[in-house]
């Protein structure tokens, strides 16, 4: 099985969609056919990017 890589733009867009739709993480993951751990890891990645931006750093660059 080939491991898929998603851009930060895709990950943040997916998180935004999940929040806007107001569905549970589990439901959203079923719809994306992804494990809950994947979405939670994207959430951690987004939070770290926001902290970097707030601290005046580069933020999300990849």
N, C-alpha and C positions, 0 to 999 in steps of 0.2 A: 504494500500500500504506500502510495506517495503522500508525504506530508505536505499539506497545503500551507502556503504563507499568504497572509492578508496584509494589505497596507494599513497604516494607521488611519487613513481617511475612511477605509471600509469599516474598520473596527469601531471608530468613533461614530460613524453613520449608523451602524447597527445598534450601538448603545443608545443613541438618540432616538431611533425608531422604537426600541423597546420601552423607553421611558414615555414617549409620546403616546404609545398605544396603551400603556398602563397594564400590560399583561405580566404574568409572573415570569421569572427567569426560566423556570422549567418549561413553561409553555413556549416561550420564545425560542429556546434551544431546540425543542422538538421541531418547530417550524423551520429552523435553520439547519436541522439535522446535525447539530453539534452537541458535544457534551457540556453539561453545566459548568464543569471546571474550565472550559475554554472561555466562556463568557465572563466568568468571574476573574480569570486572568486578564482579559481585556479591560475589565473594570479597574483592576489594580494598576494596569499600565496607563489608563486614562487619568487616574488619580495622581500618579507620579508625575505625569506630564503637566498637569495643572499646578502641582506644587512647584515644579521647576519654573514654570512661567511666572507664578506669583512671587517667586524668589528672585526674579530678574534674570533667570538663566535662559538657555536656548529653547527649552520646552521640547516638544515632539518634533524631531527632525527627519525621521525615516518613515 
